[in-house]
Amino acid sequence: MAKKLIKEKLEKFLSKMSTKDTKQEVEEQEVNNEATTEENIEQAETTEASAIEKLEQENKDLNDKFLRLFSDFDNFRKRTAKEKLDIRKKAGVEVIKDLLTVVDDFDRANENNKNVEDIETMREGFKLIHNKLSSILKAKGLTEIDAKGEVFDVDKHEAITQIPAPSEDLKGRVVDVIEKGYALNDVVIRFPKVIVGV
């Protein structure tokens, strides 16, 4: 009987011990779980903070890149505008230099015409000067627009007036040119002023 009683007490003790161990294990597991959860939260916060820092750095880099591109474009625009202005100035200088020879010829012709009584000689001199001026302008890309006899076109001609056509084939065509038209490098700079037959 004493053995039986000892056995029962031993079982109770062991059961209490196992319950205590289980409770202790549960408590330890809960503590571990809480620690793990806190670690996970801290790790998530750290990850989130590093992601935010990374995005802020990317944003800063992109803003810097944008400002550089904008600055480069602004510099390019200013440089291009200056180059265009320089080209126009230089182009004007070249044309004027070439035309100065014609002005010199006119000055010489005026001096010589004071003593010349022969009108044919004067006419010949002015024809030579005119031809020189025309050749200089042609060399610079100026061409005369021939309009007489062409079908009237508002995109090519400027009508001054209309007159009855001298013949049937001149109806709707340019009968006469009052002022010649010119194109510079195939771009019309002055439309011919014409009379149109109706």
Secondary structure, 3 states (H helix, E strand, C coil): CHHHHHHHHHHHHHHHHHHHHHHHHHHHHHHHHHHHHHHHHHHHHHHHHHHHHHHHHHHHHHHHHHHHHHHHHHHHHHHHHHHHHHHHHHHHHHHHHHHHHHHHHHHHHHHHHCCCCCHHHHHHHHHHHHHHHHHHHHHCCEEEECCCCCECCCCCCEEEEEECCCCHHHCCEEEEEEECEEEECCEEEECCEEEEEC
